[in-house]
Amino acid sequence: MGILDKIRGFVDRNSSVKRVAEDIQLTSELILLVRMIFADGEMKPEELQNFKRICKIAFDIPEKDVPEVVKYLQDYGYETSAADAASMFASMDEERKKSLLLHLMSIAKADHNVHADEVDMIRKVAEILNVSSEDLARFRASA
């Protein structure tokens, strides 16, 4: 069985995984959100729960499908850097950039302790998206 057959078999088992696999922007955003969960060096239950909530509300991915989606991202998105994933949003409108950054901030603060590495990741993504610190503060205030 070749690598393409393995990917096809994995994707075909789960419609949420299939949707993620077919949408590079969704894949990129989920990669960034998963990386945010681990930005401080550990996955805290509150961060994972918030990720699942975001998946359900923002992307219509049922909680039961999240483990398979994360496995897909680990298996096939491992070579995608945070910078590569963020660059997918550089040409997006302000609302889409705002949504991405608010999701990242939401995960960072889910455990009530925003780590310096989480702040750094949000800052780097905002830079890639050409979002100023003033705009970032405005996004946060409007949420």
C-alpha positions in Angstrom: 0.0 0.0 0.0 1.5 3.4 -1.1 1.5 6.6 0.9 -1.4 8.0 -1.2 -3.5 4.9 -0.5 -2.8 5.4 3.2 -3.8 9.0 3.1 -6.9 8.2 1.1 -7.9 5.4 3.5 -7.4 7.7 6.6 -9.3 10.6 5.1 -12.2 8.5 3.8 -12.9 7.0 7.3 -14.1 10.3 8.7 -16.0 13.1 6.9 -14.5 15.8 9.2 -11.0 14.6 8.4 -12.0 14.6 4.7 -13.2 18.2 4.9 -10.0 19.3 6.7 -7.9 17.5 4.1 -9.7 19.2 1.3 -9.4 22.8 2.8 -5.8 24.0 3.1 -6.9 27.1 5.0 -8.9 25.1 7.5 -5.9 22.7 7.8 -3.6 25.7 8.4 -5.8 27.2 11.1 -6.2 23.9 12.9 -2.4 23.4 12.8 -1.9 26.8 14.3 -4.5 26.1 17.0 -2.9 22.8 17.9 0.5 24.4 18.0 -0.9 27.1 20.4 -2.1 24.3 22.7 1.5 23.1 23.0 3.2 26.5 22.8 3.9 26.6 26.5 5.3 23.1 26.5 2.3 21.1 27.7 -1.3 20.4 26.8 -3.6 21.5 29.5 -7.2 20.1 29.7 -8.7 23.5 29.5 -6.9 24.3 26.3 -8.0 21.0 24.7 -11.6 21.6 25.7 -11.5 25.1 24.2 -10.0 23.7 21.0 -12.8 21.2 20.8 -15.3 24.0 21.4 -13.8 26.1 18.6 -13.8 23.1 16.3 -17.5 22.6 16.9 -18.7 26.2 16.8 -16.4 27.7 14.2 -15.7 24.8 11.9 -18.7 22.4 12.5 -16.4 19.6 13.5 -18.1 17.4 16.1 -16.2 16.7 19.3 -16.2 13.0 18.6 -14.2 13.7 15.3 -11.5 15.9 16.9 -9.1 13.0 17.8 -9.1 11.8 14.2 -8.7 15.4 12.9 -5.7 15.9 15.3 -4.2 12.6 14.2 -4.5 13.6 10.6 -2.8 16.9 11.4 0.0 15.2 13.2 0.5 12.6 10.5 0.3 14.8 7.5 0.8 18.4 8.7 4.0 17.9 10.7 6.2 19.6 8.1 4.0 22.7 8.0 5.6 25.4 10.2 3.5 27.9 12.1 4.9 30.6 9.7 3.8 28.5 6.7 0.3 28.0 8.2 -0.1 31.6 9.1 1.0 32.8 5.6 -2.2 31.1 4.3 -4.1 34.0 5.9 -2.0 36.9 4.7 -4.3 37.8 1.9 -7.5 37.2 3.8 -9.8 40.1 4.9 -9.5 41.6 8.3 -12.5 39.6 9.7 -10.8 36.3 8.8 -7.5 37.4 10.3 -9.3 38.6 13.4 -11.1 35.3 13.8 -7.8 33.4 13.6 -6.1 35.6 16.1 -9.1 35.5 18.5 -9.1 31.7 18.4 -5.3 31.7 19.2 -5.9 34.1 22.1 -8.8 32.1 23.4 -6.7 28.9 23.6 -3.8 30.8 25.1 -5.9 32.1 28.0 -8.0 29.0 28.4 -5.9 27.8 31.4 -5.9 31.3 32.9 -2.1 31.6 32.5 -0.9 33.1 29.3 2.7 31.9 28.8 5.4 34.1 27.2 5.7 31.5 24.4 2.0 31.8 23.7 2.3 35.6 23.5 5.3 35.2 21.2 3.4 32.9 18.9 0.4 35.3 18.7 2.8 38.2 18.0 4.5 36.2 15.2 1.3 35.2 13.6 0.0 38.8 13.8 3.2 40.0 12.2 2.9 37.5 9.3 -0.7 38.7 8.8 0.4 42.4 8.9 -1.8 43.0 11.9 -0.4 45.7 14.1 -0.3 45.5 17.9 -2.9 48.3 18.0 -5.2 46.2 15.7 -4.5 43.1 17.9 -5.6 45.1 21.0 -8.7 46.3 19.1 -9.6 42.7 18.1 -9.2 41.6 21.7 -11.3 44.5 23.1 -14.1 43.8 20.6 -14.3 40.1 21.5 
